[in-house]
Amino acid sequence: MNSQCYTVAMDLGVCQLRNFSISFLSSVLGKESATVTVDNSSSGASVVAIDNKIEQAMDLVKSHLMYAVREEVEVLKEQIKELMERNTQLEQENNLLKTLASPEQMAQFQAQVQTGGSPTGAAQALPPSGPTQVLPSAQNSGTSG
C-alpha cells in the first residue's frame, strides 16, 4: 500500500485493485515479499499487466489442482479395483460355505444373525451336525491288511 493513490473514485478503485492483486499474487506464489511492481504512470497498462499476472497465477493453481485430482482419482480407481476383487472372492467363499453347511447349521446361523449375536463365534462353537465326513486317510488307517 505504498503506492500513490488518487482522490478520484476511479483512480482509487484502480489503486485498491492493484494492492489486492499484489497481495493475492504474493499469497498464491508463496512469497512473503511481493516482487510484483506497479507502474503508476500508466494505470490502464498496469491494470492489464496485473490482470495477466493474476490469470497466469490462476492457471498455475488450476494445473496443480488438476494434477492432484488426477493422482487421487488413480489411487481411488486402484482401491475400487482391489475392493471389487476382494468382494468377488468373499462372495465365492460365502457360496461355498453355504453349500457345505447343513440345514441345521444354516438355521442356527440365521438365528444368530437375527438376534445380533456373533455369527463367527457361533460357527466355531457349533458341533458338526448331519452326516460326518470321513477322510480317505482315516478309512485306510482303520483297516488291517
Short mmCIF file of the C-alpha atoms (twelve columns), coordinates in Angstrom:
data_MODEL
# 
_entry.id   MODEL 
# 
loop_
_atom_site.group_PDB 
_atom_site.id 
_atom_site.type_symbol 
_atom_site.label_atom_id 
_atom_site.label_alt_id 
_atom_site.label_comp_id 
_atom_site.label_asym_id 
_atom_site.label_seq_id 
_atom_site.Cartn_x 
_atom_site.Cartn_y 
_atom_site.Cartn_z 
_atom_site.pdbx_PDB_model_num 
ATOM 1   C CA . MET A 1   0.000   0.000    0.000   1 
ATOM 2   C CA . ASN A 2   2.988   2.255    -0.502  1 
ATOM 3   C CA . SER A 3   1.823   3.172    -3.982  1 
ATOM 4   C CA . GLN A 4   0.348   6.594    -4.555  1 
ATOM 5   C CA . CYS A 5   -3.471  6.643    -4.751  1 
ATOM 6   C CA . TYR A 6   -5.521  9.429    -6.262  1 
ATOM 7   C CA . THR A 7   -8.667  11.001   -4.857  1 
ATOM 8   C CA . VAL A 8   -10.819 10.372   -7.929  1 
ATOM 9   C CA . ALA A 9   -13.133 7.391    -7.345  1 
ATOM 10  C CA . MET A 10  -11.955 5.519    -10.466 1 
ATOM 11  C CA . ASP A 11  -8.282  6.015    -9.619  1 
ATOM 12  C CA . LEU A 12  -8.924  4.970    -6.022  1 
ATOM 13  C CA . GLY A 13  -10.583 1.745    -7.235  1 
ATOM 14  C CA . VAL A 14  -7.681  1.018    -9.557  1 
ATOM 15  C CA . CYS A 15  -5.233  1.612    -6.705  1 
ATOM 16  C CA . GLN A 16  -7.138  -0.755   -4.408  1 
ATOM 17  C CA . LEU A 17  -7.301  -3.368   -7.155  1 
ATOM 18  C CA . ARG A 18  -3.539  -3.114   -7.627  1 
ATOM 19  C CA . ASN A 19  -2.878  -3.583   -3.925  1 
ATOM 20  C CA . PHE A 20  -5.273  -6.519   -3.741  1 
ATOM 21  C CA . SER A 21  -3.741  -8.114   -6.829  1 
ATOM 22  C CA . ILE A 22  -0.220  -7.803   -5.452  1 
ATOM 23  C CA . SER A 23  -1.302  -9.310   -2.125  1 
ATOM 24  C CA . PHE A 24  -3.150  -12.100  -3.897  1 
ATOM 25  C CA . LEU A 25  -0.243  -12.945  -6.164  1 
ATOM 26  C CA . SER A 26  2.135   -12.946  -3.225  1 
ATOM 27  C CA . SER A 27  -0.030  -15.399  -1.313  1 
ATOM 28  C CA . VAL A 28  -0.573  -17.648  -4.343  1 
ATOM 29  C CA . LEU A 29  3.088   -17.736  -5.223  1 
ATOM 30  C CA . GLY A 30  4.015   -18.327  -1.573  1 
ATOM 31  C CA . LYS A 31  6.372   -15.411  -1.229  1 
ATOM 32  C CA . GLU A 32  6.404   -13.143  1.774   1 
ATOM 33  C CA . SER A 33  7.564   -10.115  -0.121  1 
ATOM 34  C CA . ALA A 34  5.968   -9.460   -3.459  1 
ATOM 35  C CA . THR A 35  8.287   -8.932   -6.381  1 
ATOM 36  C CA . VAL A 36  5.408   -7.569   -8.435  1 
ATOM 37  C CA . THR A 37  5.861   -3.898   -9.181  1 
ATOM 38  C CA . VAL A 38  3.181   -1.481   -10.289 1 
ATOM 39  C CA . ASP A 39  3.846   1.314    -12.727 1 
ATOM 40  C CA . ASN A 40  1.765   4.298    -11.576 1 
ATOM 41  C CA . SER A 41  2.402   6.313    -14.728 1 
ATOM 42  C CA . SER A 42  0.011   4.381    -16.943 1 
ATOM 43  C CA . SER A 43  -2.814  2.963    -14.853 1 
ATOM 44  C CA . GLY A 44  -4.566  1.229    -17.765 1 
ATOM 45  C CA . ALA A 45  -1.492  -0.692   -18.854 1 
ATOM 46  C CA . SER A 46  -0.611  -1.697   -15.302 1 
ATOM 47  C CA . VAL A 47  -4.140  -2.987   -14.682 1 
ATOM 48  C CA . VAL A 48  -3.866  -5.134   -17.815 1 
ATOM 49  C CA . ALA A 49  -0.454  -6.371   -16.696 1 
ATOM 50  C CA . ILE A 50  -1.817  -7.230   -13.266 1 
ATOM 51  C CA . ASP A 51  -4.804  -8.971   -14.828 1 
ATOM 52  C CA . ASN A 52  -2.442  -11.026  -16.960 1 
ATOM 53  C CA . LYS A 53  -0.345  -11.970  -13.936 1 
ATOM 54  C CA . ILE A 54  -3.466  -12.920  -11.974 1 
ATOM 55  C CA . GLU A 55  -4.635  -15.050  -14.877 1 
ATOM 56  C CA . GLN A 56  -1.245  -16.767  -15.068 1 
ATOM 57  C CA . ALA A 57  -1.301  -17.431  -11.325 1 
ATOM 58  C CA . MET A 58  -4.813  -18.830  -11.534 1 
ATOM 59  C CA . ASP A 59  -3.789  -21.074  -14.439 1 
ATOM 60  C CA . LEU A 60  -0.869  -22.337  -12.373 1 
ATOM 61  C CA . VAL A 61  -3.143  -23.064  -9.406  1 
ATOM 62  C CA . LYS A 62  -5.626  -24.777  -11.704 1 
ATOM 63  C CA . SER A 63  -2.978  -27.005  -13.266 1 
ATOM 64  C CA . HIS A 64  -1.626  -28.016  -9.832  1 
ATOM 65  C CA . LEU A 65  -5.124  -28.823  -8.600  1 
ATOM 66  C CA . MET A 66  -5.945  -30.832  -11.701 1 
ATOM 67  C CA . TYR A 67  -2.725  -32.819  -11.317 1 
ATOM 68  C CA . ALA A 68  -3.525  -33.567  -7.668  1 
ATOM 69  C CA . VAL A 69  -7.082  -34.575  -8.534  1 
ATOM 70  C CA . ARG A 70  -5.895  -36.888  -11.317 1 
ATOM 71  C CA . GLU A 71  -3.462  -38.583  -8.928  1 
ATOM 72  C CA . GLU A 72  -6.196  -39.052  -6.329  1 
ATOM 73  C CA . VAL A 73  -8.583  -40.468  -8.953  1 
ATOM 74  C CA . GLU A 74  -5.975  -43.028  -9.986  1 
ATOM 75  C CA . VAL A 75  -5.444  -44.105  -6.374  1 
ATOM 76  C CA . LEU A 76  -9.194  -44.407  -5.831  1 
ATOM 77  C CA . LYS A 77  -9.643  -46.409  -9.055  1 
ATOM 78  C CA . GLU A 78  -6.996  -48.853  -7.870  1 
ATOM 79  C CA . GLN A 79  -8.671  -49.176  -4.461  1 
ATOM 80  C CA . ILE A 80  -12.048 -49.782  -6.126  1 
ATOM 81  C CA . LYS A 81  -10.499 -52.486  -8.312  1 
ATOM 82  C CA . GLU A 82  -8.940  -54.217  -5.280  1 
ATOM 83  C CA . LEU A 83  -12.177 -53.989  -3.295  1 
ATOM 84  C CA . MET A 84  -14.200 -55.432  -6.172  1 
ATOM 85  C CA . GLU A 85  -11.778 -58.364  -6.454  1 
ATOM 86  C CA . ARG A 86  -11.959 -58.934  -2.688  1 
ATOM 87  C CA . ASN A 87  -15.763 -58.744  -2.808  1 
ATOM 88  C CA . THR A 88  -15.905 -61.355  -5.584  1 
ATOM 89  C CA . GLN A 89  -13.576 -63.633  -3.626  1 
ATOM 90  C CA . LEU A 90  -15.687 -63.301  -0.466  1 
ATOM 91  C CA . GLU A 91  -18.908 -63.962  -2.387  1 
ATOM 92  C CA . GLN A 92  -17.429 -67.165  -3.827  1 
ATOM 93  C CA . GLU A 93  -16.243 -68.232  -0.383  1 
ATOM 94  C CA . ASN A 94  -19.665 -67.443  1.084   1 
ATOM 95  C CA . ASN A 95  -21.424 -69.505  -1.591  1 
ATOM 96  C CA . LEU A 96  -19.081 -72.429  -0.964  1 
ATOM 97  C CA . LEU A 97  -19.686 -72.283  2.779   1 
ATOM 98  C CA . LYS A 98  -23.447 -72.170  2.212   1 
ATOM 99  C CA . THR A 99  -23.321 -75.291  0.068   1 
ATOM 100 C CA . LEU A 100 -21.175 -77.160  2.626   1 
ATOM 101 C CA . ALA A 101 -23.287 -76.195  5.646   1 
ATOM 102 C CA . SER A 102 -26.096 -78.453  6.797   1 
ATOM 103 C CA . PRO A 103 -29.665 -77.108  7.045   1 
ATOM 104 C CA . GLU A 104 -29.388 -77.161  10.864  1 
ATOM 105 C CA . GLN A 105 -26.193 -75.105  10.772  1 
ATOM 106 C CA . MET A 106 -27.803 -72.623  8.393   1 
ATOM 107 C CA . ALA A 107 -30.835 -72.308  10.684  1 
ATOM 108 C CA . GLN A 108 -28.601 -71.703  13.705  1 
ATOM 109 C CA . PHE A 109 -26.576 -69.187  11.746  1 
ATOM 110 C CA . GLN A 110 -29.708 -67.310  10.630  1 
ATOM 111 C CA . ALA A 111 -30.937 -67.254  14.244  1 
ATOM 112 C CA . GLN A 112 -27.607 -65.824  15.391  1 
ATOM 113 C CA . VAL A 113 -27.705 -63.145  12.703  1 
ATOM 114 C CA . GLN A 114 -31.275 -62.147  13.588  1 
ATOM 115 C CA . THR A 115 -30.540 -61.889  17.334  1 
ATOM 116 C CA . GLY A 116 -27.450 -59.831  16.664  1 
ATOM 117 C CA . GLY A 117 -25.023 -62.362  18.076  1 
ATOM 118 C CA . SER A 118 -21.574 -63.029  16.726  1 
ATOM 119 C CA . PRO A 119 -22.011 -65.491  13.859  1 
ATOM 120 C CA . THR A 120 -18.284 -66.261  13.714  1 
ATOM 121 C CA . GLY A 121 -18.170 -67.305  17.371  1 
ATOM 122 C CA . ALA A 122 -21.327 -69.360  16.950  1 
ATOM 123 C CA . ALA A 123 -19.980 -71.077  13.848  1 
ATOM 124 C CA . GLN A 124 -16.800 -72.077  15.661  1 
ATOM 125 C CA . ALA A 125 -18.729 -73.450  18.649  1 
ATOM 126 C CA . LEU A 126 -21.209 -75.448  16.545  1 
ATOM 127 C CA . PRO A 127 -20.651 -79.203  16.620  1 
ATOM 128 C CA . PRO A 128 -20.871 -80.778  13.191  1 
ATOM 129 C CA . SER A 129 -24.415 -81.943  12.579  1 
ATOM 130 C CA . GLY A 130 -25.655 -84.226  9.903   1 
ATOM 131 C CA . PRO A 131 -23.531 -86.943  8.348   1 
ATOM 132 C CA . THR A 132 -19.891 -86.692  9.292   1 
ATOM 133 C CA . GLN A 133 -17.387 -86.762  6.527   1 
ATOM 134 C CA . VAL A 134 -14.686 -89.418  6.774   1 
ATOM 135 C CA . LEU A 135 -11.402 -88.543  5.169   1 
ATOM 136 C CA . PRO A 136 -9.768  -91.160  2.914   1 
ATOM 137 C CA . SER A 137 -6.667  -91.345  5.137   1 
ATOM 138 C CA . ALA A 138 -8.842  -92.219  8.147   1 
ATOM 139 C CA . GLN A 139 -10.514 -95.066  6.222   1 
ATOM 140 C CA . ASN A 140 -7.206  -96.652  5.232   1 
ATOM 141 C CA . SER A 141 -5.660  -96.419  8.696   1 
ATOM 142 C CA . GLY A 142 -8.608  -98.203  10.359  1 
ATOM 143 C CA . THR A 143 -8.386  -101.340 8.219   1 
ATOM 144 C CA . SER A 144 -5.866  -104.106 8.854   1 
ATOM 145 C CA . GLY A 145 -4.293  -105.881 5.932   1 
# 
